């Protein structure tokens, strides 16, 4: 699946409820890996991308 939640984080790069809803709706398909997540603030390429650091 395409990473369709790319611009749906906050300006502080925190995931939102909208992202939870997106993947909850698709949970019946099994394990879905579709997001690339920046692991350092310098690795963010777009605004509002959720990150993990």
mmCIF entry with sequence, helices, sheets and N, C-alpha, C, O atoms, coordinates in Angstrom:
data_MODEL
# 
_entry.id   MODEL 
# 
_entity.id                         1 
_entity.type                       polymer 
_entity.pdbx_number_of_molecules   1 
# 
_entity_poly.entity_id                      1 
_entity_poly.type                           'polypeptide(L)' 
_entity_poly.nstd_linkage                   no 
_entity_poly.nstd_monomer                   no 
_entity_poly.pdbx_seq_one_letter_code       
;(UNK)(UNK)(UNK)(UNK)(UNK)(UNK)(UNK)(UNK)(UNK)(UNK)(UNK)(UNK)(UNK)(UNK)(UNK)(UNK)
(UNK)(UNK)(UNK)(UNK)(UNK)(UNK)(UNK)(UNK)(UNK)(UNK)(UNK)(UNK)(UNK)(UNK)(UNK)(UNK)
(UNK)(UNK)(UNK)(UNK)(UNK)(UNK)(UNK)(UNK)(UNK)(UNK)(UNK)(UNK)(UNK)(UNK)(UNK)(UNK)
(UNK)(UNK)(UNK)(UNK)(UNK)
;
_entity_poly.pdbx_seq_one_letter_code_can   XXXXXXXXXXXXXXXXXXXXXXXXXXXXXXXXXXXXXXXXXXXXXXXXXXXXX 
_entity_poly.pdbx_strand_id                 A 
# 
loop_
_entity_poly_seq.entity_id 
_entity_poly_seq.num 
_entity_poly_seq.mon_id 
_entity_poly_seq.hetero 
1 1  UNK n 
1 2  UNK n 
1 3  UNK n 
1 4  UNK n 
1 5  UNK n 
1 6  UNK n 
1 7  UNK n 
1 8  UNK n 
1 9  UNK n 
1 10 UNK n 
1 11 UNK n 
1 12 UNK n 
1 13 UNK n 
1 14 UNK n 
1 15 UNK n 
1 16 UNK n 
1 17 UNK n 
1 18 UNK n 
1 19 UNK n 
1 20 UNK n 
1 21 UNK n 
1 22 UNK n 
1 23 UNK n 
1 24 UNK n 
1 25 UNK n 
1 26 UNK n 
1 27 UNK n 
1 28 UNK n 
1 29 UNK n 
1 30 UNK n 
1 31 UNK n 
1 32 UNK n 
1 33 UNK n 
1 34 UNK n 
1 35 UNK n 
1 36 UNK n 
1 37 UNK n 
1 38 UNK n 
1 39 UNK n 
1 40 UNK n 
1 41 UNK n 
1 42 UNK n 
1 43 UNK n 
1 44 UNK n 
1 45 UNK n 
1 46 UNK n 
1 47 UNK n 
1 48 UNK n 
1 49 UNK n 
1 50 UNK n 
1 51 UNK n 
1 52 UNK n 
1 53 UNK n 
# 
_struct_asym.id          A 
_struct_asym.entity_id   1 
# 
loop_
_struct_conf.conf_type_id 
_struct_conf.id 
_struct_conf.pdbx_PDB_helix_id 
_struct_conf.beg_label_comp_id 
_struct_conf.beg_label_asym_id 
_struct_conf.beg_label_seq_id 
_struct_conf.pdbx_beg_PDB_ins_code 
_struct_conf.end_label_comp_id 
_struct_conf.end_label_asym_id 
_struct_conf.end_label_seq_id 
_struct_conf.pdbx_end_PDB_ins_code 
_struct_conf.beg_auth_comp_id 
_struct_conf.beg_auth_asym_id 
_struct_conf.beg_auth_seq_id 
_struct_conf.end_auth_comp_id 
_struct_conf.end_auth_asym_id 
_struct_conf.end_auth_seq_id 
_struct_conf.pdbx_PDB_helix_class 
_struct_conf.details 
_struct_conf.pdbx_PDB_helix_length 
HELX_P HELX_P1 AA1 UNK A 17 ? UNK A 25 ? UNK A 17 UNK A 25 1 ? 9 
HELX_P HELX_P2 AA2 UNK A 27 ? UNK A 29 ? UNK A 27 UNK A 29 5 ? 3 
HELX_P HELX_P3 AA3 UNK A 41 ? UNK A 43 ? UNK A 41 UNK A 43 5 ? 3 
# 
_struct_conf_type.id          HELX_P 
_struct_conf_type.criteria    ? 
_struct_conf_type.reference   ? 
# 
loop_
_atom_site.group_PDB 
_atom_site.id 
_atom_site.type_symbol 
_atom_site.label_atom_id 
_atom_site.label_alt_id 
_atom_site.label_comp_id 
_atom_site.label_asym_id 
_atom_site.label_entity_id 
_atom_site.label_seq_id 
_atom_site.pdbx_PDB_ins_code 
_atom_site.Cartn_x 
_atom_site.Cartn_y 
_atom_site.Cartn_z 
_atom_site.occupancy 
_atom_site.B_iso_or_equiv 
_atom_site.pdbx_formal_charge 
_atom_site.auth_seq_id 
_atom_site.auth_comp_id 
_atom_site.auth_asym_id 
_atom_site.auth_atom_id 
_atom_site.pdbx_PDB_model_num 
ATOM 1   N N  . UNK A 1 1  ? 0.839   -1.184 0.000  1.00 0.00 ? 1  UNK A N  1 
ATOM 2   C CA . UNK A 1 1  ? 0.000   0.000  0.000  1.00 0.00 ? 1  UNK A CA 1 
ATOM 3   C C  . UNK A 1 1  ? 0.882   1.244  0.000  1.00 0.00 ? 1  UNK A C  1 
ATOM 4   O O  . UNK A 1 1  ? 1.986   1.242  0.544  1.00 0.00 ? 1  UNK A O  1 
ATOM 5   N N  . UNK A 1 2  ? 0.386   2.279  -0.604 1.00 0.00 ? 2  UNK A N  1 
ATOM 6   C CA . UNK A 1 2  ? 1.110   3.549  -0.611 1.00 0.00 ? 2  UNK A CA 1 
ATOM 7   C C  . UNK A 1 2  ? 1.062   4.193  0.769  1.00 0.00 ? 2  UNK A C  1 
ATOM 8   O O  . UNK A 1 2  ? 0.115   3.961  1.520  1.00 0.00 ? 2  UNK A O  1 
ATOM 9   N N  . UNK A 1 3  ? 2.069   5.002  1.121  1.00 0.00 ? 3  UNK A N  1 
ATOM 10  C CA . UNK A 1 3  ? 2.076   5.686  2.420  1.00 0.00 ? 3  UNK A CA 1 
ATOM 11  C C  . UNK A 1 3  ? 1.131   6.877  2.398  1.00 0.00 ? 3  UNK A C  1 
ATOM 12  O O  . UNK A 1 3  ? 1.568   8.016  2.234  1.00 0.00 ? 3  UNK A O  1 
ATOM 13  N N  . UNK A 1 4  ? -0.137  6.625  2.560  1.00 0.00 ? 4  UNK A N  1 
ATOM 14  C CA . UNK A 1 4  ? -1.145  7.672  2.394  1.00 0.00 ? 4  UNK A CA 1 
ATOM 15  C C  . UNK A 1 4  ? -1.335  8.560  3.616  1.00 0.00 ? 4  UNK A C  1 
ATOM 16  O O  . UNK A 1 4  ? -2.187  9.449  3.603  1.00 0.00 ? 4  UNK A O  1 
ATOM 17  N N  . UNK A 1 5  ? -0.565  8.339  4.659  1.00 0.00 ? 5  UNK A N  1 
ATOM 18  C CA . UNK A 1 5  ? -0.697  9.195  5.840  1.00 0.00 ? 5  UNK A CA 1 
ATOM 19  C C  . UNK A 1 5  ? 0.460   10.182 5.945  1.00 0.00 ? 5  UNK A C  1 
ATOM 20  O O  . UNK A 1 5  ? 0.676   10.767 7.006  1.00 0.00 ? 5  UNK A O  1 
ATOM 21  N N  . UNK A 1 6  ? 1.196   10.373 4.873  1.00 0.00 ? 6  UNK A N  1 
ATOM 22  C CA . UNK A 1 6  ? 2.428   11.163 4.890  1.00 0.00 ? 6  UNK A CA 1 
ATOM 23  C C  . UNK A 1 6  ? 2.257   12.562 5.478  1.00 0.00 ? 6  UNK A C  1 
ATOM 24  O O  . UNK A 1 6  ? 3.069   12.963 6.312  1.00 0.00 ? 6  UNK A O  1 
ATOM 25  N N  . UNK A 1 7  ? 1.265   13.298 5.091  1.00 0.00 ? 7  UNK A N  1 
ATOM 26  C CA . UNK A 1 7  ? 1.098   14.684 5.539  1.00 0.00 ? 7  UNK A CA 1 
ATOM 27  C C  . UNK A 1 7  ? 0.072   14.818 6.663  1.00 0.00 ? 7  UNK A C  1 
ATOM 28  O O  . UNK A 1 7  ? -0.455  15.909 6.882  1.00 0.00 ? 7  UNK A O  1 
ATOM 29  N N  . UNK A 1 8  ? -0.216  13.746 7.369  1.00 0.00 ? 8  UNK A N  1 
ATOM 30  C CA . UNK A 1 8  ? -1.300  13.783 8.348  1.00 0.00 ? 8  UNK A CA 1 
ATOM 31  C C  . UNK A 1 8  ? -0.825  13.821 9.787  1.00 0.00 ? 8  UNK A C  1 
ATOM 32  O O  . UNK A 1 8  ? -1.626  13.611 10.698 1.00 0.00 ? 8  UNK A O  1 
ATOM 33  N N  . UNK A 1 9  ? 0.453   14.081 10.020 1.00 0.00 ? 9  UNK A N  1 
ATOM 34  C CA . UNK A 1 9  ? 0.952   14.267 11.376 1.00 0.00 ? 9  UNK A CA 1 
ATOM 35  C C  . UNK A 1 9  ? 0.789   15.719 11.784 1.00 0.00 ? 9  UNK A C  1 
ATOM 36  O O  . UNK A 1 9  ? 0.310   16.543 11.005 1.00 0.00 ? 9  UNK A O  1 
ATOM 37  N N  . UNK A 1 10 ? 1.187   16.029 13.003 1.00 0.00 ? 10 UNK A N  1 
ATOM 38  C CA . UNK A 1 10 ? 1.132   17.415 13.463 1.00 0.00 ? 10 UNK A CA 1 
ATOM 39  C C  . UNK A 1 10 ? 2.390   18.156 13.030 1.00 0.00 ? 10 UNK A C  1 
ATOM 40  O O  . UNK A 1 10 ? 3.309   17.551 12.477 1.00 0.00 ? 10 UNK A O  1 
ATOM 41  N N  . UNK A 1 11 ? 2.434   19.443 13.273 1.00 0.00 ? 11 UNK A N  1 
ATOM 42  C CA . UNK A 1 11 ? 3.631   20.215 12.933 1.00 0.00 ? 11 UNK A CA 1 
ATOM 43  C C  . UNK A 1 11 ? 4.820   19.813 13.807 1.00 0.00 ? 11 UNK A C  1 
ATOM 44  O O  . UNK A 1 11 ? 5.965   20.125 13.481 1.00 0.00 ? 11 UNK A O  1 
ATOM 45  N N  . UNK A 1 12 ? 4.547   19.115 14.925 1.00 0.00 ? 12 UNK A N  1 
ATOM 46  C CA . UNK A 1 12 ? 5.605   18.582 15.785 1.00 0.00 ? 12 UNK A CA 1 
ATOM 47  C C  . UNK A 1 12 ? 5.961   17.138 15.423 1.00 0.00 ? 12 UNK A C  1 
ATOM 48  O O  . UNK A 1 12 ? 6.694   16.477 16.159 1.00 0.00 ? 12 UNK A O  1 
ATOM 49  N N  . UNK A 1 13 ? 5.445   16.648 14.291 1.00 0.00 ? 13 UNK A N  1 
ATOM 50  C CA . UNK A 1 13 ? 5.740   15.313 13.759 1.00 0.00 ? 13 UNK A CA 1 
ATOM 51  C C  . UNK A 1 13 ? 5.200   14.194 14.638 1.00 0.00 ? 13 UNK A C  1 
ATOM 52  O O  . UNK A 1 13 ? 5.862   13.174 14.832 1.00 0.00 ? 13 UNK A O  1 
ATOM 53  N N  . UNK A 1 14 ? 4.002   14.386 15.165 1.00 0.00 ? 14 UNK A N  1 
ATOM 54  C CA . UNK A 1 14 ? 3.333   13.393 16.006 1.00 0.00 ? 14 UNK A CA 1 
ATOM 55  C C  . UNK A 1 14 ? 2.165   12.795 15.213 1.00 0.00 ? 14 UNK A C  1 
ATOM 56  O O  . UNK A 1 14 ? 1.401   13.542 14.602 1.00 0.00 ? 14 UNK A O  1 
ATOM 57  N N  . UNK A 1 15 ? 2.008   11.464 15.208 1.00 0.00 ? 15 UNK A N  1 
ATOM 58  C CA . UNK A 1 15 ? 0.870   10.854 14.514 1.00 0.00 ? 15 UNK A CA 1 
ATOM 59  C C  . UNK A 1 15 ? -0.451  11.350 15.089 1.00 0.00 ? 15 UNK A C  1 
ATOM 60  O O  . UNK A 1 15 ? -0.518  11.749 16.251 1.00 0.00 ? 15 UNK A O  1 
ATOM 61  N N  . UNK A 1 16 ? -1.492  11.323 14.279 1.00 0.00 ? 16 UNK A N  1 
ATOM 62  C CA . UNK A 1 16 ? -2.805  11.810 14.693 1.00 0.00 ? 16 UNK A CA 1 
ATOM 63  C C  . UNK A 1 16 ? -3.837  10.685 14.683 1.00 0.00 ? 16 UNK A C  1 
ATOM 64  O O  . UNK A 1 16 ? -3.571  9.586  14.195 1.00 0.00 ? 16 UNK A O  1 
ATOM 65  N N  . UNK A 1 17 ? -4.997  10.971 15.219 1.00 0.00 ? 17 UNK A N  1 
ATOM 66  C CA . UNK A 1 17 ? -6.099  10.011 15.222 1.00 0.00 ? 17 UNK A CA 1 
ATOM 67  C C  . UNK A 1 17 ? -6.505  9.643  13.801 1.00 0.00 ? 17 UNK A C  1 
ATOM 68  O O  . UNK A 1 17 ? -6.943  8.517  13.565 1.00 0.00 ? 17 UNK A O  1 
ATOM 69  N N  . UNK A 1 18 ? -6.375  10.542 12.872 1.00 0.00 ? 18 UNK A N  1 
ATOM 70  C CA . UNK A 1 18 ? -6.705  10.252 11.472 1.00 0.00 ? 18 UNK A CA 1 
ATOM 71  C C  . UNK A 1 18 ? -5.868  9.082  10.947 1.00 0.00 ? 18 UNK A C  1 
ATOM 72  O O  . UNK A 1 18 ? -6.366  8.264  10.173 1.00 0.00 ? 18 UNK A O  1 
ATOM 73  N N  . UNK A 1 19 ? -4.613  9.001  11.359 1.00 0.00 ? 19 UNK A N  1 
ATOM 74  C CA . UNK A 1 19 ? -3.751  7.891  10.944 1.00 0.00 ? 19 UNK A CA 1 
ATOM 75  C C  . UNK A 1 19 ? -4.200  6.583  11.579 1.00 0.00 ? 19 UNK A C  1 
ATOM 76  O O  . UNK A 1 19 ? -4.169  5.537  10.930 1.00 0.00 ? 19 UNK A O  1 
ATOM 77  N N  . UNK A 1 20 ? -4.615  6.629  12.837 1.00 0.00 ? 20 UNK A N  1 
ATOM 78  C CA . UNK A 1 20 ? -5.137  5.438  13.511 1.00 0.00 ? 20 UNK A CA 1 
ATOM 79  C C  . UNK A 1 20 ? -6.369  4.937  12.768 1.00 0.00 ? 20 UNK A C  1 
ATOM 80  O O  . UNK A 1 20 ? -6.497  3.740  12.507 1.00 0.00 ? 20 UNK A O  1 
ATOM 81  N N  . UNK A 1 21 ? -7.256  5.832  12.434 1.00 0.00 ? 21 UNK A N  1 
ATOM 82  C CA . UNK A 1 21 ? -8.476  5.460  11.706 1.00 0.00 ? 21 UNK A CA 1 
ATOM 83  C C  . UNK A 1 21 ? -8.143  4.845  10.353 1.00 0.00 ? 21 UNK A C  1 
ATOM 84  O O  . UNK A 1 21 ? -8.761  3.858  9.954  1.00 0.00 ? 21 UNK A O  1 
ATOM 85  N N  . UNK A 1 22 ? -7.179  5.414  9.647  1.00 0.00 ? 22 UNK A N  1 
ATOM 86  C CA . UNK A 1 22 ? -6.784  4.918  8.319  1.00 0.00 ? 22 UNK A CA 1 
ATOM 87  C C  . UNK A 1 22 ? -6.351  3.456  8.398  1.00 0.00 ? 22 UNK A C  1 
ATOM 88  O O  . UNK A 1 22 ? -6.815  2.629  7.613  1.00 0.00 ? 22 UNK A O  1 
ATOM 89  N N  . UNK A 1 23 ? -5.469  3.135  9.339  1.00 0.00 ? 23 UNK A N  1 
ATOM 90  C CA . UNK A 1 23 ? -4.978  1.763  9.430  1.00 0.00 ? 23 UNK A CA 1 
ATOM 91  C C  . UNK A 1 23 ? -5.970  0.825  10.097 1.00 0.00 ? 23 UNK A C  1 
ATOM 92  O O  . UNK A 1 23 ? -5.952  -0.375 9.825  1.00 0.00 ? 23 UNK A O  1 
ATOM 93  N N  . UNK A 1 24 ? -6.827  1.337  10.955 1.00 0.00 ? 24 UNK A N  1 
ATOM 94  C CA . UNK A 1 24 ? -7.877  0.504  11.542 1.00 0.00 ? 24 UNK A CA 1 
ATOM 95  C C  . UNK A 1 24 ? -8.827  0.013  10.453 1.00 0.00 ? 24 UNK A C  1 
ATOM 96  O O  . UNK A 1 24 ? -9.256  -1.140 10.480 1.00 0.00 ? 24 UNK A O  1 
ATOM 97  N N  . UNK A 1 25 ? -9.155  0.873  9.504  1.00 0.00 ? 25 UNK A N  1 
ATOM 98  C CA . UNK A 1 25 ? -10.047 0.505  8.410  1.00 0.00 ? 25 UNK A CA 1 
ATOM 99  C C  . UNK A 1 25 ? -9.443  -0.582 7.526  1.00 0.00 ? 25 UNK A C  1 
ATOM 100 O O  . UNK A 1 25 ? -10.175 -1.334 6.884  1.00 0.00 ? 25 UNK A O  1 
ATOM 101 N N  . UNK A 1 26 ? -8.115  -0.671 7.487  1.00 0.00 ? 26 UNK A N  1 
ATOM 102 C CA . UNK A 1 26 ? -7.446  -1.622 6.601  1.00 0.00 ? 26 UNK A CA 1 
ATOM 103 C C  . UNK A 1 26 ? -6.865  -2.820 7.338  1.00 0.00 ? 26 UNK A C  1 
ATOM 104 O O  . UNK A 1 26 ? -6.145  -3.618 6.737  1.00 0.00 ? 26 UNK A O  1 
ATOM 105 N N  . UNK A 1 27 ? -7.162  -2.963 8.621  1.00 0.00 ? 27 UNK A N  1 
ATOM 106 C CA . UNK A 1 27 ? -6.560  -4.015 9.439  1.00 0.00 ? 27 UNK A CA 1 
ATOM 107 C C  . UNK A 1 27 ? -6.968  -5.415 9.001  1.00 0.00 ? 27 UNK A C  1 
ATOM 108 O O  . UNK A 1 27 ? -6.253  -6.374 9.291  1.00 0.00 ? 27 UNK A O  1 
ATOM 109 N N  . UNK A 1 28 ? -8.066  -5.557 8.327  1.00 0.00 ? 28 UNK A N  1 
ATOM 110 C CA . UNK A 1 28 ? -8.512  -6.872 7.881  1.00 0.00 ? 28 UNK A CA 1 
ATOM 111 C C  . UNK A 1 28 ? -7.630  -7.494 6.817  1.00 0.00 ? 28 UNK A C  1 
ATOM 112 O O  . UNK A 1 28 ? -7.748  -8.689 6.547  1.00 0.00 ? 28 UNK A O  1 
ATOM 113 N N  . UNK A 1 29 ? -6.751  -6.719 6.207  1.00 0.00 ? 29 UNK A N  1 
ATOM 114 C CA . UNK A 1 29 ? -5.877  -7.228 5.155  1.00 0.00 ? 29 UNK A CA 1 
ATOM 115 C C  . UNK A 1 29 ? -4.666  -7.961 5.720  1.00 0.00 ? 29 UNK A C  1 
ATOM 116 O O  . UNK A 1 29 ? -3.914  -8.567 4.956  1.00 0.00 ? 29 UNK A O  1 
ATOM 117 N N  . UNK A 1 30 ? -4.455  -7.926 7.029  1.00 0.00 ? 30 UNK A N  1 
ATOM 118 C CA . UNK A 1 30 ? -3.283  -8.555 7.641  1.00 0.00 ? 30 UNK A CA 1 
ATOM 119 C C  . UNK A 1 30 ? -2.238  -7.495 7.958  1.00 0.00 ? 30 UNK A C  1 
ATOM 120 O O  . UNK A 1 30 ? -2.565  -6.318 8.107  1.00 0.00 ? 30 UNK A O  1 
ATOM 121 N N  . UNK A 1 31 ? -0.991  -7.910 8.059  1.00 0.00 ? 31 UNK A N  1 
ATOM 122 C CA . UNK A 1 31 ? 0.096   -6.988 8.365  1.00 0.00 ? 31 UNK A CA 1 
ATOM 123 C C  . UNK A 1 31 ? 0.382   -6.108 7.155  1.00 0.00 ? 31 UNK A C  1 
ATOM 124 O O  . UNK A 1 31 ? 0.654   -6.613 6.065  1.00 0.00 ? 31 UNK A O  1 
ATOM 125 N N  . UNK A 1 32 ? 0.319   -4.798 7.345  1.00 0.00 ? 32 UNK A N  1 
ATOM 126 C CA . UNK A 1 32 ? 0.581   -3.856 6.268  1.00 0.00 ? 32 UNK A CA 1 
ATOM 127 C C  . UNK A 1 32 ? 1.750   -2.971 6.689  1.00 0.00 ? 32 UNK A C  1 
ATOM 128 O O  . UNK A 1 32 ? 1.681   -2.278 7.703  1.00 0.00 ? 32 UNK A O  1 
ATOM 129 N N  . UNK A 1 33 ? 2.808   -3.001 5.914  1.00 0.00 ? 33 UNK A N  1 
ATOM 130 C CA . UNK A 1 33 ? 3.937   -2.102 6.154  1.00 0.00 ? 33 UNK A CA 1 
ATOM 131 C C  . UNK A 1 33 ? 4.007   -1.160 4.963  1.00 0.00 ? 33 UNK A C  1 
ATOM 132 O O  . UNK A 1 33 ? 4.289   -1.579 3.840  1.00 0.00 ? 33 UNK A O  1 
ATOM 133 N N  . UNK A 1 34 ? 3.750   0.105  5.218  1.00 0.00 ? 34 UNK A N  1 
ATOM 134 C CA . UNK A 1 34 ? 3.681   1.018  4.084  1.00 0.00 ? 34 UNK A CA 1 
ATOM 135 C C  . UNK A 1 34 ? 4.283   2.389  4.343  1.00 0.00 ? 34 UNK A C  1 
ATOM 136 O O  . UNK A 1 34 ? 4.362   3.206  3.426  1.00 0.00 ? 34 UNK A O  1 
ATOM 137 N N  . UNK A 1 35 ? 4.704   2.656  5.553  1.00 0.00 ? 35 UNK A N  1 
ATOM 138 C CA . UNK A 1 35 ? 5.203   3.989  5.880  1.00 0.00 ? 35 UNK A CA 1 
ATOM 139 C C  . UNK A 1 35 ? 6.717   3.989  6.005  1.00 0.00 ? 35 UNK A C  1 
ATOM 140 O O  . UNK A 1 35 ? 7.310   3.059  6.551  1.00 0.00 ? 35 UNK A O  1 
ATOM 141 N N  . UNK A 1 36 ? 7.321   5.028  5.500  1.00 0.00 ? 36 UNK A N  1 
ATOM 142 C CA . UNK A 1 36 ? 8.710   5.309  5.788  1.00 0.00 ? 36 UNK A CA 1 
ATOM 143 C C  . UNK A 1 36 ? 8.719   6.373  6.876  1.00 0.00 ? 36 UNK A C  1 
ATOM 144 O O  . UNK A 1 36 ? 8.104   7.424  6.696  1.00 0.00 ? 36 UNK A O  1 
ATOM 145 N N  . UNK A 1 37 ? 9.387   6.142  7.986  1.00 0.00 ? 37 UNK A N  1 
ATOM 146 C CA . UNK A 1 37 ? 9.340   7.055  9.118  1.00 0.00 ? 37 UNK A CA 1 
ATOM 147 C C  . UNK A 1 37 ? 10.722  7.663  9.347  1.00 0.00 ? 37 UNK A C  1 
ATOM 148 O O  . UNK A 1 37 ? 11.693  6.926  9.514  1.00 0.00 ? 37 UNK A O  1 
ATOM 149 N N  . UNK A 1 38 ? 10.830  9.003  9.358  1.00 0.00 ? 38 UNK A N  1 
ATOM 150 C CA . UNK A 1 38 ? 12.110  9.615  9.694  1.00 0.00 ? 38 UNK A CA 1 
ATOM 151 C C  . UNK A 1 38 ? 12.501  9.271  11.130 1.00 0.00 ? 38 UNK A C  1 
ATOM 152 O O  . UNK A 1 38 ? 11.659  9.270  12.028 1.00 0.00 ? 38 UNK A O  1 
ATOM 153 N N  . UNK A 1 39 ? 13.775  8.983  11.333 1.00 0.00 ? 39 UNK A N  1 
ATOM 154 C CA . UNK A 1 39 ? 14.238  8.625  12.672 1.00 0.00 ? 39 UNK A CA 1 
ATOM 155 C C  . UNK A 1 39 ? 15.076  9.732  13.318 1.00 0.00 ? 39 UNK A C  1 
ATOM 156 O O  . UNK A 1 39 ? 15.493  9.599  14.469 1.00 0.00 ? 39 UNK A O  1 
ATOM 157 N N  . UNK A 1 40 ? 15.322  10.813 12.591 1.00 0.00 ? 40 UNK A N  1 
ATOM 158 C CA . UNK A 1 40 ? 15.989  12.004 13.132 1.00 0.00 ? 40 UNK A CA 1 
ATOM 159 C C  . UNK A 1 40 ? 15.302  13.228 12.549 1.00 0.00 ? 40 UNK A C  1 
ATOM 160 O O  . UNK A 1 40 ? 14.818  13.158 11.420 1.00 0.00 ? 40 UNK A O  1 
ATOM 161 N N  . UNK A 1 41 ? 15.237  14.338 13.259 1.00 0.00 ? 41 UNK A N  1 
ATOM 162 C CA . UNK A 1 41 ? 14.575  15.538 12.725 1.00 0.00 ? 41 UNK A CA 1 
ATOM 163 C C  . UNK A 1 41 ? 15.176  16.011 11.405 1.00 0.00 ? 41 UNK A C  1 
ATOM 164 O O  . UNK A 1 41 ? 14.465  16.580 10.577 1.00 0.00 ? 41 UNK A O  1 
ATOM 165 N N  . UNK A 1 42 ? 16.458  15.788 11.197 1.00 0.00 ? 42 UNK A N  1 
ATOM 166 C CA . UNK A 1 42 ? 17.099  16.220 9.951  1.00 0.00 ? 42 UNK A CA 1 
ATOM 167 C C  . UNK A 1 42 ? 16.673  15.373 8.752  1.00 0.00 ? 42 UNK A C  1 
ATOM 168 O O  . UNK A 1 42 ? 16.930  15.750 7.609  1.00 0.00 ? 42 UNK A O  1 
ATOM 169 N N  . UNK A 1 43 ? 16.029  14.241 8.999  1.00 0.00 ? 43 UNK A N  1 
ATOM 170 C CA . UNK A 1 43 ? 15.612  13.358 7.926  1.00 0.00 ? 43 UNK A CA 1 
ATOM 171 C C  . UNK A 1 43 ? 14.208  13.606 7.409  1.00 0.00 ? 43 UNK A C  1 
ATOM 172 O O  . UNK A 1 43 ? 13.742  12.889 6.523  1.00 0.00 ? 43 UNK A O  1 
ATOM 173 N N  . UNK A 1 44 ? 13.525  14.609 7.946  1.00 0.00 ? 44 UNK A N  1 
ATOM 174 C CA . UNK A 1 44 ? 12.162  14.911 7.521  1.00 0.00 ? 44 UNK A CA 1 
ATOM 175 C C  . UNK A 1 44 ? 12.195  15.638 6.184  1.00 0.00 ? 44 UNK A C  1 
ATOM 176 O O  . UNK A 1 44 ? 12.838  16.680 6.053  1.00 0.00 ? 44 UNK A O  1 
ATOM 177 N N  . UNK A 1 45 ? 11.503  15.088 5.195  1.00 0.00 ? 45 UNK A N  1 
ATOM 178 C CA . UNK A 1 45 ? 11.501  15.690 3.868  1.00 0.00 ? 45 UNK A CA 1 
ATOM 179 C C  . UNK A 1 45 ? 10.258  16.497 3.550  1.00 0.00 ? 45 UNK A C  1 
ATOM 180 O O  . UNK A 1 45 ? 10.244  17.243 2.571  1.00 0.00 ? 45 UNK A O  1 
ATOM 181 N N  . UNK A 1 46 ? 9.216   16.364 4.354  1.00 0.00 ? 46 UNK A N  1 
ATOM 182 C CA . UNK A 1 46 ? 7.947   17.031 4.108  1.00 0.00 ? 46 UNK A CA 1 
ATOM 183 C C  . UNK A 1 46 ? 7.422   17.596 5.429  1.00 0.00 ? 46 UNK A C  1 
ATOM 184 O O  . UNK A 1 46 ? 7.784   17.100 6.496  1.00 0.00 ? 46 UNK A O  1 
ATOM 185 N N  . UNK A 1 47 ? 6.579   18.618 5.371  1.00 0.00 ? 47 UNK A N  1 
ATOM 186 C CA . UNK A 1 47 ? 5.959   19.108 6.615  1.00 0.00 ? 47 UNK A CA 1 
ATOM 187 C C  . UNK A 1 47 ? 4.921   18.103 7.124  1.00 0.00 ? 47 UNK A C  1 
ATOM 188 O O  . UNK A 1 47 ? 4.316   17.372 6.340  1.00 0.00 ? 47 UNK A O  1 
ATOM 189 N N  . UNK A 1 48 ? 4.731   18.078 8.409  1.00 0.00 ? 48 UNK A N  1 
ATOM 190 C CA . UNK A 1 48 ? 3.691   17.259 9.062  1.00 0.00 ? 48 UNK A CA 1 
ATOM 191 C C  . UNK A 1 48 ? 3.866   15.756 8.834  1.00 0.00 ? 48 UNK A C  1 
ATOM 192 O O  . UNK A 1 48 ? 2.888   15.008 8.814  1.00 0.00 ? 48 UNK A O  1 
ATOM 193 N N  . UNK A 1 49 ? 5.101   15.324 8.664  1.00 0.00 ? 49 UNK A N  1 
ATOM 194 C CA . UNK A 1 49 ? 5.392   13.889 8.558  1.00 0.00 ? 49 UNK A CA 1 
ATOM 195 C C  . UNK A 1 49 ? 5.629   13.368 9.967  1.00 0.00 ? 49 UNK A C  1 
ATOM 196 O O  . UNK A 1 49 ? 6.459   13.930 10.682 1.00 0.00 ? 49 UNK A O  1 
ATOM 197 N N  . UNK A 1 50 ? 4.934   12.311 10.399 1.00 0.00 ? 50 UNK A N  1 
ATOM 198 C CA . UNK A 1 50 ? 5.188   11.770 11.723 1.00 0.00 ? 50 UNK A CA 1 
ATOM 199 C C  . UNK A 1 50 ? 6.598   11.175 11.778 1.00 0.00 ? 50 UNK A C  1 
ATOM 200 O O  . UNK A 1 50 ? 7.047   10.528 10.832 1.00 0.00 ? 50 UNK A O  1 
ATOM 201 N N  . UNK A 1 51 ? 7.274   11.401 12.880 1.00 0.00 ? 51 UNK A N  1 
ATOM 202 C CA . UNK A 1 51 ? 8.633   10.883 13.039 1.00 0.00 ? 51 UNK A CA 1 
ATOM 203 C C  . UNK A 1 51 ? 8.772   10.078 14.306 1.00 0.00 ? 51 UNK A C  1 
ATOM 204 O O  . UNK A 1 51 ? 7.875   10.055 15.149 1.00 0.00 ? 51 UNK A O  1 
ATOM 205 N N  . UNK A 1 52 ? 9.909   9.417  14.432 1.00 0.00 ? 52 UNK A N  1 
ATOM 206 C CA . UNK A 1 52 ? 10.169  8.596  15.602 1.00 0.00 ? 52 UNK A CA 1 
ATOM 207 C C  . UNK A 1 52 ? 11.592  8.884  16.076 1.00 0.00 ? 52 UNK A C  1 
ATOM 208 O O  . UNK A 1 52 ? 12.551  8.261  15.621 1.00 0.00 ? 52 UNK A O  1 
ATOM 209 N N  . UNK A 1 53 ? 11.708  9.825  16.983 1.00 0.00 ? 53 UNK A N  1 
ATOM 210 C CA . UNK A 1 53 ? 13.016  10.144 17.583 1.00 0.00 ? 53 UNK A CA 1 
ATOM 211 C C  . UNK A 1 53 ? 12.858  10.620 18.990 1.00 0.00 ? 53 UNK A C  1 
ATOM 212 O O  . UNK A 1 53 ? 13.848  10.934 19.650 1.00 0.00 ? 53 UNK A O  1 
# 
